[in-house]
Amino acid sequence: MIASVTSAFGLRGPRFASPADTRVVDAVERGLERLETLLDEHLRVADPVADAVARYLKEAGGKRARPLLLLLAAHLGRGIDDDVLAAAEVVEITHLASLYHDDVMDEADTRRGVPAAHVAWSNSVAILAGDLLFARAGAVAAPLGEEVARLQARTFERLCLGQLHETLGPGDADPAQHYLQVLSDKTGSLIAAAAELGAVVSGADAGYRAALRDFGERIGVAFQLVDDVIDLSADPATGKDRGTDVRAGVETLPVLLLAAREDAPSRALAARLASPADEDDLTAAIAELAEHEVVSEALAEAEGWQRRALEALEPLPAGTVRRGLEAFAEHVVSRTR
């Protein structure tokens, strides 16, 4: 599994064939393998029911994209050690915790190809499981020092604000710009924290932190914009039902771009998505949305965020880490191809 993670994000092949590249990528893979063991240890709960819920989404799989970024960035400093692995745990446990809450808020039926936790148990159990994992993340972060604890707390705050702003809606703000800010908070903030923590905990040059943070935030927004498009896919490999977000009433960028159009076909499609005649009509409308040109516009927006993410890397030294981050950014948008 671990080798497939690094390969999926472009960290193998001719671009990373030098001995120095191989040493770094091998170290990242070993770190990800150790991370799985550490996660199993720190997600363990004495109560059998709580234990099953807390482990549920971890055992369902996941890309481990955030820990991969952190372990890669750590090679700007002294490399991967126990503290770096603990920071990777903090990031991944925080991410897992947020998924329990997100699925309740979005009323999602599936996650990672399995029934969402609130479907398997209940809303209350899923929320409490997320709270439990947030507490575990804080416990793992505490020994790493005040700076790490503060960064984790700020990230947690942004995750909550992003969900709150998504719930309250844009008000008088431009809907698309409001949505992009929600993505910065809900997705970009944690990916930014992962990249920055890799530098912080490994003792890398403090001058690299802003570059890594900006890269992470921008590529995080691109990541979610591409997920908006993938959500409309009929590909079972996504692990989610087609149009999960649309069905849950989540106004993703393609939906917002459609709503801003004045032509009759777009307005008719937007009306069907908002108030379908029946389930078959909704399914057909989602398929039609997937073929609409607003999907290309959403991908163009993602590519813009990707370009700005790559620009943020300019202060970093040339070498394996920078090329690895570039490969990661390229993978984010290429997932739809």
C-alpha positions as CSV (number, residue, x, y, z in Angstrom):
1,M,0.0,0.0,0.0
2,I,2.7,2.5,1.0
3,A,4.7,2.2,-2.2
4,S,1.5,2.8,-4.1
5,V,1.0,6.0,-2.2
6,T,4.3,7.5,-3.2
7,S,3.9,6.3,-6.7
8,A,0.4,7.7,-6.9
9,F,1.8,11.1,-6.0
10,G,4.5,10.9,-8.6
11,L,7.5,10.3,-6.3
12,R,8.8,7.3,-8.3
13,G,10.0,6.9,-11.8
14,P,12.6,8.6,-13.9
15,R,12.1,12.0,-12.3
16,F,13.2,10.6,-8.9
17,A,15.9,8.1,-10.1
18,S,19.0,9.5,-8.5
19,P,20.5,7.9,-5.4
20,A,19.6,11.1,-3.3
21,D,16.0,10.9,-4.6
22,T,15.8,7.2,-3.8
23,R,17.0,7.8,-0.2
24,V,14.4,10.4,0.5
25,V,11.5,8.5,-1.1
26,D,12.5,5.3,0.7
27,A,12.6,7.2,4.0
28,V,9.2,8.6,3.3
29,E,7.8,5.2,2.6
30,R,9.4,3.7,5.8
31,G,7.9,6.7,7.7
32,L,4.4,6.0,6.3
33,E,4.7,2.4,7.3
34,R,5.7,3.3,10.8
35,L,2.9,5.8,10.9
36,E,0.3,3.1,10.3
37,T,1.6,1.2,13.3
38,L,1.5,4.4,15.5
39,L,-2.0,5.2,14.4
40,D,-3.2,1.7,15.4
41,E,-1.6,2.3,18.8
42,H,-3.0,5.8,19.4
43,L,-6.5,5.1,18.1
44,R,-6.9,2.2,20.5
45,V,-9.7,2.6,23.1
46,A,-10.4,0.3,26.0
47,D,-14.1,0.3,25.5
48,P,-14.8,-2.1,22.5
49,V,-17.6,0.0,21.0
50,A,-15.6,3.2,21.2
51,D,-12.6,1.3,19.8
52,A,-14.5,0.1,16.8
53,V,-15.9,3.6,16.0
54,A,-12.5,5.4,16.5
55,R,-10.7,3.0,14.2
56,Y,-13.5,2.8,11.6
57,L,-12.4,5.4,9.0
58,K,-8.7,4.7,9.5
59,E,-9.3,1.1,8.6
60,A,-11.4,2.0,5.6
61,G,-8.2,3.3,3.9
62,G,-7.2,6.8,2.8
63,K,-4.5,8.4,0.7
64,R,-2.3,9.6,3.7
65,A,-1.6,12.7,1.5
66,R,-1.1,15.0,4.5
67,P,1.4,12.8,6.3
68,L,3.3,12.3,3.0
69,L,3.7,16.0,2.6
70,L,4.9,16.4,6.2
71,L,7.4,13.6,5.9
72,L,8.7,15.0,2.6
73,A,9.0,18.5,4.0
74,A,10.9,17.2,7.0
75,H,13.8,16.4,4.6
76,L,14.4,20.2,4.4
77,G,15.6,19.7,8.0
78,R,17.1,16.7,9.8
79,G,14.7,14.2,8.2
80,I,12.3,11.8,9.8
81,D,12.6,11.0,13.4
82,D,10.1,10.2,16.3
83,D,9.0,13.8,16.6
84,V,8.3,14.1,12.9
85,L,6.3,10.9,13.0
86,A,4.3,12.2,16.0
87,A,3.5,15.4,14.0
88,A,2.4,13.2,11.1
89,E,0.1,11.4,13.5
90,V,-1.3,14.7,14.7
91,V,-2.2,15.7,11.2
92,E,-3.7,12.4,10.2
93,I,-5.8,12.0,13.3
94,T,-7.1,15.5,13.0
95,H,-8.0,14.8,9.4
96,L,-9.8,11.6,10.4
97,A,-11.7,13.4,13.2
98,S,-12.9,16.1,10.7
99,L,-14.3,13.4,8.4
100,Y,-16.6,12.1,11.1
101,H,-18.0,15.6,11.6
102,D,-18.2,16.5,7.9
103,D,-20.2,13.4,7.1
104,V,-22.8,14.2,9.8
105,M,-23.0,17.8,8.6
106,D,-23.2,16.9,4.9
107,E,-25.5,13.9,5.5
108,A,-23.1,11.8,3.4
109,D,-24.1,8.1,3.1
110,T,-20.6,6.7,2.3
111,R,-17.0,7.5,3.0
112,R,-14.0,5.6,1.6
113,G,-16.3,3.0,0.1
114,V,-18.0,2.1,3.3
115,P,-21.1,3.4,5.1
116,A,-20.4,6.7,6.8
117,A,-19.9,6.4,10.6
118,H,-23.2,8.1,11.4
119,V,-25.0,5.6,9.1
120,A,-23.3,2.7,10.7
121,W,-24.0,3.9,14.3
122,S,-25.7,7.3,14.7
123,N,-25.1,11.0,14.4
124,S,-24.3,11.3,18.1
125,V,-21.8,8.4,18.1
126,A,-20.1,9.8,15.0
127,I,-19.8,13.3,16.5
128,L,-18.4,11.9,19.8
129,A,-16.0,9.7,17.8
130,G,-14.7,12.8,16.0
131,D,-14.4,14.6,19.4
132,L,-12.4,11.7,20.8
133,L,-10.0,11.8,17.9
134,F,-9.5,15.5,18.2
135,A,-8.6,14.9,21.8
136,R,-6.1,12.2,20.8
137,A,-4.5,14.5,18.3
138,G,-4.0,17.1,21.0
139,A,-2.5,14.6,23.3
140,V,0.0,13.5,20.7
141,A,0.8,17.1,19.9
142,A,1.4,18.3,23.5
143,P,4.9,16.7,23.9
144,L,6.1,18.3,20.7
145,G,6.0,21.7,22.4
146,E,4.0,24.9,22.5
147,E,4.6,25.9,18.9
148,V,3.2,22.7,17.5
149,A,0.3,22.8,19.9
150,R,-0.6,26.3,18.9
151,L,-0.4,25.5,15.2
152,Q,-2.6,22.5,15.7
153,A,-5.1,24.6,17.7
154,R,-5.2,27.3,15.0
155,T,-5.8,24.7,12.4
156,F,-8.6,23.1,14.4
157,E,-10.2,26.6,14.8
158,R,-10.1,27.1,11.0
159,L,-11.6,23.7,10.4
160,C,-14.5,24.7,12.6
161,L,-14.9,28.1,11.1
162,G,-14.9,26.7,7.6
163,Q,-17.7,24.3,8.6
164,L,-19.6,27.1,10.3
165,H,-19.3,29.4,7.4
166,E,-20.4,26.7,5.0
167,T,-23.4,26.0,7.2
168,L,-24.4,29.7,7.5
169,G,-24.0,30.4,3.8
170,P,-22.5,33.4,2.0
171,G,-25.0,36.0,3.2
172,D,-24.3,39.2,1.2
173,A,-20.9,37.9,0.0
174,D,-20.2,36.6,-3.5
175,P,-21.2,32.9,-3.3
176,A,-18.1,31.6,-5.3
177,Q,-15.7,33.7,-3.2
178,H,-17.3,32.6,0.0
179,Y,-17.0,29.0,-1.1
180,L,-13.3,29.4,-1.9
181,Q,-12.8,30.8,1.6
182,V,-14.6,27.8,3.1
183,L,-12.3,25.5,1.1
184,S,-9.2,27.4,2.4
185,D,-10.4,26.8,5.9
186,K,-11.8,23.3,5.7
187,T,-9.2,21.8,3.4
188,G,-6.3,24.2,2.8
189,S,-5.6,24.9,6.5
190,L,-4.8,21.3,7.4
191,I,-2.7,20.6,4.3
192,A,-0.9,23.9,5.0
193,A,-0.3,22.8,8.6
194,A,1.1,19.4,7.4
195,A,3.6,21.0,5.1
196,E,4.6,23.6,7.7
197,L,4.9,21.1,10.6
198,G,7.3,19.1,8.5
199,A,9.7,22.1,8.6
200,V,8.9,23.1,12.2
201,V,9.5,19.7,13.8
202,S,12.5,18.8,11.7
203,G,14.4,22.0,12.6
204,A,14.4,23.2,9.0
205,D,15.3,26.8,8.1
206,A,12.5,29.0,9.5
207,G,12.5,30.9,6.1
208,Y,10.9,27.8,4.5
209,R,7.8,27.9,6.7
210,A,5.8,30.5,4.8
211,A,6.6,28.9,1.5
212,L,5.4,25.5,2.7
213,R,2.3,27.0,4.4
214,D,1.3,28.9,1.3
215,F,1.9,25.9,-1.0
216,G,-0.2,23.7,1.3
217,E,-3.1,26.1,1.5
218,R,-3.2,26.7,-2.2
219,I,-2.8,23.1,-3.3
220,G,-5.4,22.2,-0.6
221,V,-8.0,24.5,-2.3
222,A,-7.1,23.0,-5.7
223,F,-7.4,19.5,-4.2
224,Q,-10.9,20.2,-3.0
225,L,-12.0,21.8,-6.3
226,V,-10.9,18.7,-8.2
227,D,-12.8,16.6,-5.6
228,D,-15.9,18.7,-6.5
229,V,-15.5,17.5,-10.1
230,I,-14.7,13.9,-9.1
231,D,-17.9,13.9,-7.0
232,L,-19.8,14.2,-10.3
233,S,-18.0,11.1,-11.7
234,A,-19.7,7.8,-12.1
235,D,-16.4,6.0,-11.4
236,P,-16.8,3.6,-8.5
237,A,-13.2,4.0,-7.6
238,T,-14.1,7.3,-5.9
239,G,-15.6,5.3,-3.0
240,K,-18.6,7.6,-2.9
241,D,-22.0,7.7,-4.6
242,R,-22.2,9.9,-7.7
243,G,-23.2,13.4,-6.9
244,T,-23.0,12.9,-3.1
245,D,-22.4,16.6,-2.5
246,V,-25.3,17.7,-4.8
247,R,-27.6,15.2,-3.2
248,A,-26.7,16.6,0.3
249,G,-27.4,20.1,-0.9
250,V,-23.7,21.1,-0.8
251,E,-23.2,23.9,-3.4
252,T,-19.9,23.0,-4.9
253,L,-18.2,25.3,-7.4
254,P,-19.8,23.7,-10.5
255,V,-23.2,24.2,-8.9
256,L,-22.4,27.8,-8.0
257,L,-21.0,28.6,-11.5
258,L,-24.2,27.1,-13.0
259,A,-26.4,29.2,-10.7
260,A,-24.6,32.4,-11.9
261,R,-25.5,31.7,-15.6
262,E,-28.4,33.4,-17.3
263,D,-28.9,31.1,-20.3
264,A,-32.2,29.1,-20.3
265,P,-30.6,25.6,-20.4
266,S,-28.4,26.4,-17.4
267,R,-31.2,27.9,-15.4
268,A,-33.4,24.9,-16.1
269,L,-30.7,22.5,-15.0
270,A,-30.1,24.5,-11.9
271,A,-33.8,24.3,-11.1
272,R,-33.9,20.6,-11.6
273,L,-30.9,20.1,-9.3
274,A,-32.5,22.2,-6.6
275,S,-36.0,20.6,-6.9
276,P,-35.9,17.4,-8.9
277,A,-39.2,15.7,-9.8
278,D,-37.9,12.4,-8.4
279,E,-34.8,10.4,-7.8
280,D,-34.4,9.5,-11.5
281,D,-34.7,13.1,-12.4
282,L,-32.0,14.0,-9.9
283,T,-29.7,11.3,-11.2
284,A,-30.2,12.5,-14.8
285,A,-29.6,16.2,-13.7
286,I,-26.3,15.2,-12.0
287,A,-25.2,13.4,-15.1
288,E,-26.0,16.5,-17.2
289,L,-24.1,18.7,-14.8
290,A,-21.1,16.5,-15.2
291,E,-21.1,17.3,-18.9
292,H,-21.7,21.0,-18.5
293,E,-19.0,23.5,-19.3
294,V,-19.0,24.8,-15.7
295,V,-17.1,21.6,-14.9
296,S,-14.2,22.8,-17.2
297,E,-14.4,26.3,-15.5
298,A,-14.1,24.6,-12.1
299,L,-11.1,22.7,-13.3
300,A,-9.5,25.9,-14.7
301,E,-10.0,27.5,-11.2
302,A,-8.2,24.4,-9.7
303,E,-5.4,24.8,-12.2
304,G,-5.0,28.5,-11.1
305,W,-4.7,27.5,-7.5
306,Q,-2.2,24.8,-8.5
307,R,-0.1,27.4,-10.4
308,R,0.0,29.7,-7.4
309,A,1.0,26.7,-5.2
310,L,3.9,26.0,-7.4
311,E,4.9,29.7,-7.4
312,A,5.0,29.5,-3.6
313,L,7.8,27.0,-3.8
314,E,10.3,29.4,-5.3
315,P,12.1,30.1,-2.0
316,L,12.8,26.4,-1.4
317,P,16.2,24.9,-2.5
318,A,16.3,22.8,-5.7
319,G,16.3,19.1,-5.0
320,T,14.2,16.1,-4.1
321,V,11.8,17.9,-1.7
322,R,10.9,20.7,-4.1
323,R,10.5,18.3,-7.0
324,G,8.4,16.0,-4.8
325,L,6.1,18.9,-3.9
326,E,5.8,19.9,-7.5
327,A,4.9,16.3,-8.4
328,F,2.3,16.3,-5.6
329,A,0.8,19.5,-7.0
330,E,0.7,18.0,-10.5
331,H,-1.1,14.9,-9.2
332,V,-3.8,17.0,-7.6
333,V,-5.2,18.2,-10.9
334,S,-4.3,15.2,-13.0
335,R,-6.7,13.0,-10.9
336,T,-9.5,13.8,-13.3
337,R,-7.7,12.6,-16.4
